[in-house]
Amino acid sequence: MRPTRHAVVLGGGLAGTLAAAALARHLEKVTIVERDVLPDGPEPRRGVPQARHSHLLWSGGARAIETLLPGTTDALLAAGARRIGLPSGLVLLTAHGWMRRWPETQFMIACSRDLLDWVVRRQALAQPGVVLRQGLRGVEPVGTAERITGVRVRDEASGETSVLEADLVVDASGRASRAGRWLTDLGLPPVHEMVVDSGLAYATRIFRAPPAAGKDFPVITVQADPRDGRPGRGGVLLPIEGERWLVTISGTRGGEPPTDEEHFLEFARRLRSPVVAELVEDAEPLTPIHGSHSTANRRRYFERLRAWPDGFVVIGDAVAAYNPVYGQGMSVLAGGAVAIGEILGRHGLRPGTARRLQRALARPVAGAWKTATGQDVLFPDVVGPRPSSVDRLLLRYVDRLFETALSRRAAAEAFIDMLTLSAPMGRLIGPKALLAAVRGPAAPPPSEPPLTADELTRARGTAGNAP
Ligand SMILES: Cc1cc2nc3c(=O)[nH]c(=O)nc-3n(C[C@H](O)[C@H](O)[C@H](O)COP(=O)(O)OP(=O)(O)OC[C@H]3O[C@@H](n4cnc5c(N)ncnc54)[C@H](O)[C@@H]3O)c2cc1C
């Protein structure tokens, strides 16, 4: 009889649970090792502090999750998440002006990150063969530079260590992953790492939505204009479960948002449009204001190592984390987990598979990295390499396409496909998008936020003088 094939996944965050779901279709047993004790409900926890801030799950990511765990979207909607059509349900101020609310071509799932994680975890743990070991920390992989055979773990309560044997160890331990260090300890060369840091900071508060706002209230986003030479300041109003509005304000170095009550709304009011502040200024705050500075773009090029140990793979933020303004991290890692399943299905777990997996995981990362760092390098005092002349040319084209997207539907569709990670970057240079960009804007953008009269009336439950 074939011995049981066992994978250990380090980290029970989104990357870990989705990787486990993908692996469970091909291996008999998958153990998720998570250092936190996980809540039995949509509640905050220590290991994912960014969960307090707005988390947009684009249709590209939602589809990937659905492929791995069918029924997850319905489970999220049943728990109060909203499905928001895009761009019809998006009130977006871009660097070039307000975007028209073109008919829906994509969508997003709007909910708290706590709800998303809980629902996905519940679905993943219901897969045959998936086991969760909580309160257990992954210390280091065990094996050689040629082959990893397990992982040393430590019980967070007792301090006892032991080894879990595995055919595959997946590191999904997030931004603070020590995978690079583990590989050099095994004798492999250092992993090249790139950081582009605009000094972006986030501040977030949840408000009670006006009772009349309804379940189809749009997402409001005010973006910075990187061309004005000032720190980039922006804001998002995200309708989430429980008839609540989650408001995140953000700013790059020199323009960081305040985390005190007195100045939170004042900052929102002084954005390129005051719409977010005006919608919530009379709303009841339900939480304190939470800040975050863990927003630098950080990419580790594991796929470039000449040698790679069999039985070891790194996924999620442990590979690349991005400026969160574009909301890419979760959708990219979900696509990566799908790739894990496809490659295991095609090649099985044999010598060379881990390396193949690591290379496949780098592909979706590359496009997201370009999106996130492309704009960031334009802000003042950014730390990181300057863009090459090819990158600058690409940026000019993309900028033109985005400007055209405000008034030409073909450009808007390409932009939304790219934003929602529903198509590769190549979509931006498809024939229709290219033609639209060459023709350029067809009309000036709307001068006011494109909220309907009905939406404004519904919002007036708390915003007497809403825009
Ligand atoms: C402020 C902010 C806003 C964001 N907004 C968005 C957004 O709008 N849309 C989007 O798609 N993405 C967004 N992101 C990115 C998103 O949060 C990440 O891409 C995603 O959480 C990465 O998941 P992960 O599982 O790789 O890592 P994490 O979510 O960091 O999970 C890592 C897990 O590993 C556990 N762990 C760590 N070390 C160990 C260990 N040694 N042993 C065992 N367990 C361990 C941790 O407890 C945790 O459970 C945002 C990020 C930030 C910082």
The ligand as a MOL file (V3000), in Angstrom:
LIG
                    3D

  0  0  0     0  0            999 V3000
M  V30 BEGIN CTAB
M  V30 COUNTS 53 58 0 0 0
M  V30 BEGIN ATOM
M  V30 1 C -3.3990 47.3980 6.1520 0
M  V30 2 C -3.5770 46.2870 5.1370 0
M  V30 3 C -4.6840 46.2840 4.3010 0
M  V30 4 C -4.8310 45.2760 3.3280 0
M  V30 5 N -5.8910 45.3140 2.4580 0
M  V30 6 C -6.0310 44.3380 1.5190 0
M  V30 7 C -7.1150 44.3370 0.6000 0
M  V30 8 O -7.9300 45.2720 0.5600 0
M  V30 9 N -7.2280 43.2990 -0.2780 0
M  V30 10 C -6.3130 42.2770 -0.3230 0
M  V30 11 O -6.4480 41.3600 -1.1320 0
M  V30 12 N -5.2700 42.2600 0.5330 0
M  V30 13 C -5.1030 43.2530 1.4410 0
M  V30 14 N -4.0490 43.2210 2.3030 0
M  V30 15 C -3.0930 42.1140 2.1990 0
M  V30 16 C -3.5940 40.8930 2.9700 0
M  V30 17 O -3.8450 41.2400 4.3060 0
M  V30 18 C -2.5180 39.7990 2.8710 0
M  V30 19 O -2.1460 39.6280 1.5240 0
M  V30 20 C -2.9670 38.4580 3.4280 0
M  V30 21 O -3.4070 38.5640 4.7610 0
M  V30 22 C -1.8130 37.4750 3.3670 0
M  V30 23 O -2.2090 36.2480 3.9100 0
M  V30 24 P -1.1350 35.2240 4.4680 0
M  V30 25 O -1.9160 34.0480 4.8990 0
M  V30 26 O -0.0300 35.0760 3.4920 0
M  V30 27 O -0.4870 35.9500 5.7070 0
M  V30 28 P -1.1820 36.4280 7.1070 0
M  V30 29 O -2.5500 36.9110 6.8610 0
M  V30 30 O -0.1930 37.3610 7.6860 0
M  V30 31 O -1.2620 35.0850 7.9190 0
M  V30 32 C -0.1220 34.4570 8.4260 0
M  V30 33 C -0.5680 33.4210 9.4440 0
M  V30 34 O 0.5570 32.6680 9.8760 0
M  V30 35 C 0.5700 32.5830 11.2940 0
M  V30 36 N 1.9730 32.3900 11.6580 0
M  V30 37 C 3.0020 33.2740 11.5360 0
M  V30 38 N 4.1600 32.7080 11.8810 0
M  V30 39 C 3.8650 31.4310 12.2250 0
M  V30 40 C 4.6540 30.3370 12.6520 0
M  V30 41 N 5.9820 30.4460 12.7980 0
M  V30 42 N 4.0430 29.1660 12.9360 0
M  V30 43 C 2.6890 29.0360 12.7830 0
M  V30 44 N 1.8980 30.0410 12.3790 0
M  V30 45 C 2.4860 31.2210 12.0890 0
M  V30 46 C -0.0610 33.8860 11.7490 0
M  V30 47 O -0.5750 33.7860 13.0600 0
M  V30 48 C -1.1660 34.0400 10.7040 0
M  V30 49 O -2.3010 33.2900 11.0480 0
M  V30 50 C -3.8660 44.2370 3.2470 0
M  V30 51 C -2.7540 44.2580 4.1010 0
M  V30 52 C -2.5990 45.2770 5.0120 0
M  V30 53 C -1.3620 45.2760 5.8930 0
M  V30 END ATOM
M  V30 BEGIN BOND
M  V30 1 1 1 2
M  V30 2 1 2 3
M  V30 3 2 2 52
M  V30 4 2 3 4
M  V30 5 1 4 5
M  V30 6 1 4 50
M  V30 7 2 5 6
M  V30 8 1 6 7
M  V30 9 1 6 13
M  V30 10 2 7 8
M  V30 11 1 7 9
M  V30 12 1 9 10
M  V30 13 2 10 11
M  V30 14 1 10 12
M  V30 15 2 12 13
M  V30 16 1 13 14
M  V30 17 1 14 15
M  V30 18 1 14 50
M  V30 19 1 15 16
M  V30 20 1 16 17
M  V30 21 1 16 18
M  V30 22 1 18 19
M  V30 23 1 18 20
M  V30 24 1 20 21
M  V30 25 1 20 22
M  V30 26 1 22 23
M  V30 27 1 23 24
M  V30 28 2 24 25
M  V30 29 1 24 26
M  V30 30 1 24 27
M  V30 31 1 27 28
M  V30 32 2 28 29
M  V30 33 1 28 30
M  V30 34 1 28 31
M  V30 35 1 31 32
M  V30 36 1 32 33
M  V30 37 1 33 34
M  V30 38 1 33 48
M  V30 39 1 34 35
M  V30 40 1 35 36
M  V30 41 1 35 46
M  V30 42 1 36 37
M  V30 43 1 36 45
M  V30 44 2 37 38
M  V30 45 1 38 39
M  V30 46 1 39 40
M  V30 47 2 39 45
M  V30 48 1 40 41
M  V30 49 2 40 42
M  V30 50 1 42 43
M  V30 51 2 43 44
M  V30 52 1 44 45
M  V30 53 1 46 47
M  V30 54 1 46 48
M  V30 55 1 48 49
M  V30 56 2 50 51
M  V30 57 1 51 52
M  V30 58 1 52 53
M  V30 END BOND
M  V30 END CTAB
M  END
